Amino acid sequence: MIQGIYETHIHVENLETSIDFYENVLGLEKCGYNDERRIAFFWVGKPQEYMLGLWEKPKSEIVNMHFAFRCDKDDILNKSVQFLKSRQLKPYNFLRDGTDKPMVFAWMPAIAIYFNDPDGHCLEFIAILDGKPRPELGIISYEDWTKTIQEST
């Protein structure tokens, strides 16, 4: 019966700042706004495919959350870091190698890169990779993932 997640909501301290971020920095399409309720909605992907809601709340009521945007593997590999940096966002990974390169979660497998929104919510660009899950590898670089895949074929 369940086919996916259609909608998620987060709390933000300043609705106008967050609208600007999600609309003008990330390029999402605003599809709803209610000033009285202090909420805005954005389409993620194609219109009516997935929705993100932003609710303005006092800072003391904001809990930092995490969600991921599904992306194309090649965009994550070749465009994501520059996309983020060109918008004054700091990409990060969990490789502990001093780089901001995308990483692979071998247990899925998926390639991902992280960044934060103005309220400190942890956002991610992610793409599922071909190949069998290899949880024993942990989190590795894409280069190490491709070597592993080549060795196993």
N, C-alpha and C positions, 0 to 999 in steps of 0.2 A: 504494500500500500504506500509506504513512504518512498518518494522518488528523489528527494533532495531537500535542501534547505532553501526556502523561498525568501525569507526576510530575517534580518537581525537588526538589533537596535543597540546603540551605545549612548551614554550620557556625556555631554560636553559642557564646558564652563561658559563659553561664549558662542552662541549659535551663529552669529554673523561670521566670526573668525573661522568656524568649522565649515560653514557653507562655502566660504571662499576657498578653503583648503581642498575640500572634496570636489568642488566644481571647477575651480580655476587651476589648482595645482595638479590634482590627479585626473581631471577631465571627465568626471562622472556627470551624468545628466540629471539635473534636479527635476523631480516629477511631482513634488508636493511641498507645501509650506503652510503652516498655521501659526501666525504671530501670537494669537491669544494663548495657544497651548505651548508655544515655543518649541516647535518641532519642524524638522525638514526631512524630506524623503528624496532618495537618489536611486535611479536605476543603476544596477551594476551589470555590465554586459549589455545584451539587447534589452530594449524596453519590455517590461513585464516578465523578464526572465528571473531577476533577483533584485531585491530591494534592501537598501540600507536606510535606517531611520536614525536621526540625531535628535536627542532630547536635551534641551538646556536644563541644567541643574546647578545648584550651588557647588562650589569646589569640594566642600566637605562630603558631598554625596556621590562623587565620581570615583568609581573603582576602575582602575586600568584593566582593559580587556584586550583580547587578541582575536583577530580573524584574518583570513587569507583570501586574496584575490586569485582566482584561477587564471593562469596565463599560458601562453605558448612557450615551450621549452626554449626555442631559439631567441625569443624576446628576452627571456630571463638571462640566458647566456650572453647575448650580444648587445642588449639595449638597456636592461634594467638599471644597472649601476649608473650609467651616464644619465638616464632619465631622472633618477632620483637626485643625483648631484646637481644637475642643471636646474633643479627646483629647490636647491639649498636644503635637501634632505640628506641625512647620513645613513647610507646603507650599512648593514652589519650582518655578520654570520656567527656561527658557533664553532668555527674551525680552530680558533685560538692560534692562528698563524699570522696575525697582524695585517691581514688583507680584508678587503670588502668584497671579495669574489663570492658569487653564489655557491651554495653548499648542497650536498646530497644527503638526504635522510635515507640511508640504505634499507631501512626496515619497510619502506613504502613500495618501491623507491620513488623519490621525488626530488626535484631541484628547487631551491628556494633562496630568497634574499629577504631580509627584514628591514623595516624602517619604522619610525614613530610619527603619529599625527600630533597636532599642536597640544592635545591634552595628555600625551604620553601613552596613548593606546598603541599596542604593538601590532603593526600591520605587516603583511607578508605577501610577496608574489610567489606563487608556487605552480609547478607543472609536474604531473606524473610522468615518470620515465618508463621506457621499455625495459624489460628484463624482470627477472624474478627478485622478490625481496631478499635482502641479505642482511638481516638484523645484526648479525655478528660483526659487521663492519662499522656499525655506529653511524657517526656523521663524518663524511669524507668530502674531499674536493671532487669536482666533476671529472677532472683528469684522472684521479684514482678510480673513480667509478667506471670510466670508460676502459681503463686498463683491466679492471676486474672482469668486466663483461667480455672483453676480448680473450682473456685467459680461460674463461669458462666455456668458450665456444669451440 
